[in-house]
Amino acid sequence: MQFLKTYSGILLVPMLALAYGAHALWELTTGPFQNATIIYTYVIGVPMLILGAIAVAGDLRNPAKARVSQETAASGDDGEGSVKGGGRRVALVVLCSLVLISVLSWVGYLIGFFLFVLAVMWAVQLKNWVASVIIAVIMAAVVHFIFVLVLGQDLPVGILTFMAR
Amino acid sequence: MPDAFFEGFQLFLSNFWIVPLGVLIGMFVGAMPGLTSSGTLAMLLPVLLVLKPELGLLLGVSIYSGAEMGNSFPSVMLNIPGTAGGAVTAFDGFPLMKQGKAAWALGICIMASVIGALIGAMASLGLSPQIAVVALAFGPAEICIVILFGLAVIAQLSAGGLAKGLFAGLFGLLLATTGTDPTFGTQRGTFGVVYLYDQLPVIAVLVGLLGFSEVLIYVEKGLSRLLKPGAELPSHQIGLAGIISGMKETFKYPMELLRGGAIGVGIGAMPGAGASVATFVSYQQALAFAKPERKALFGKGAPEGLIAADVTNNAVVGGALVPLLTLGIPGSGSMAVLLVVMTYHGMYVGPRLFQFSGDIAYAVLISQFFAAGFILVIGTVLAFFAYRVALLNLKMMVPIISVFCLMGGFARNNFLFDMAVMVVFGCLGFIMKRYQYPVVAMLLGVILGRLFEREFMRAWRIGLDTPELFFSSAIAQILWGLFIFTFVGPPMIRFIRRKLKSRSAAE
């Protein structure tokens, strides 16, 4: 577990690149690609894989140096300003974003962004619920005004069908 | 003067109202710790894209200029730099505040920023058209080498080291191959996803890497308020007389102004370096050239130190415009956003920009002079209260910025898939920043990947399926020389410096 905790971050980006690079190189052997395309992919992919390996080797030799030191956050009035639980908060914000994206076409942008803002406020532990609701209402209104009315974006209205243009 | 210059001037005059707005937004953004100008521009991308290209570019450049000045307010008043570039301002600005000279220090910051912006504007206006003329001689092979050179410079300056920098850049170039092959029309790396058949959504990638990753860093740090409410604020120190006195003081240091301006332009033009590197170099140089009796004052409230930081901070903007407008290579995240705005509107990007869209290019260059004027006026007004932005509860900013980022991902194609891509690249950017991979290198790879591949294919085919064209011309050989120097130069310089030091120690 400790091993995973220490090395998962170090390996994540290179592993993604390795997976993508390997897929790109493998794909060349299966598809109807021209010679120039194959050479281009090798020119980019092979040095990338080598450099990724060098970067990982350097980080594994000195894992402590690989990661940017977390700045200690200044303490706030409510004592919430803490680095502790940072990973959990990040995961929650990402999860809120992904849930919003998956339900947006169903619930619509007004309800979706209202709930999203509330959820993110909860995830970052802003305990003032009145402020949270006010900001959520304002942000839903901002999205409607700036992106729909001014910029003419075609956002899904979801269950609020009366808002369809 | 070419006709395009006058057309550009006219174009600027008919759109000049956007400049003060941009400077104002930029100053608030710059004053807010953790919010970078590139992140803000990425967040505002939907707005920049909807505006006419000239308006979008003028707004973008003005925000960038304003942010480089705005970061001085909290640096001086609260010792909290708004951006990395503002950290050096705090070295001497905050001690001056503690001595009761906050207004004087802010006056110096404002005037040094104005002069820096003017130096940057003059340099970019003078150099860009000339460099563009030289760059017209570049063929497909040379363009490829220039892109590689840009990636190499970013990699060399990356905190994580050369290997991580080059790896990130090449990963970006490889990711850019996703979609339909621009030369032969074959599909690659789409994993059967229809939304990727065209290409990876560049705008979603940009907003994720620059904007959403910043949000996640905010969230991880768990920042709330940087100062406790009720903490004593130095607002009583701010007065117009003090600010004007500080402004006058700035003119007593012409060498610091010129040196700092030149460093800002030079480093600003280098891909990946940016204001944070430039201000440190400028401060170091100001210290090295200072008279022995003045050296002891550095870090305790030396006006020379403050001037060196602020003049450089703003000269960087002009310098950064040079590679963007002449070669189509963005040197920083902010410039990458502007490049996306240019390509979105179908503007030619590269050496022929001055031929095809010369009016817009000149309008952008000319706008910097006016931005400098607005920095003076708006900066003086905001000096009284802008630093208070740093007192906001930063947690409230998280959902607000997140909403703008999500909309930024959605804006281009109106696909929810693009929003998801934005979130994925936000997470990737967050991890990259954590483990010191330069996101700008990857971004440069993704944005310029298509151009790089097209030009590579052209050069390859002209060379009859051999790499001959990449090495045959004199320009290509010079560019390869520069490319190799990026790797060999820094260790060589370090070696020579070490030798000289040990020799002087022995003597």
Interface residues (C-beta under 8 A of the other chain):
Chain A: G9 I10 L12 V13 P14 L16 A17 Y20 G21 H23 A24 E27 G31 P32 F33 Q34 N35 A36 T37 I39 Y40 T41 V43 I44 G45 P47 M48 L51 G52 I54 A55 G58 D59 A66 R67 V68 Q70 E71 A73 A74 S75 G76 D77 D78 E80 G81 S82 V83 K84 G85 G86 G87 R89 V90 V93 V94 S97 L98 L100 I101 L104 S105 F113 F116 V117 V120 M121 A123 V124 Q125 L126 A131 I135 A136 M139 V142 V143 I146 F147 V150 L151 G152 Q153 D154 L155 P156
Chain B: P46 V47 V50 A159 G160 G161 A163 K164 L166 F167 L170 F171 L173 L174 L175 T177 D181 T183 F184 T186 Q187 R188 G189 V215 L216 V219 E220 K221 G222 L223 S224 R225 L226 L227 K228 P229 N393 K395 M396 V398 P399 I400 S402 V403 L406 M407 F410 A411 N414 L416 M419 A420 V423 G426 C427 L428 F430 I431 M432 K433 R434 Y435 Q436 Y437 E453 F456 M457 W460 R461 D465
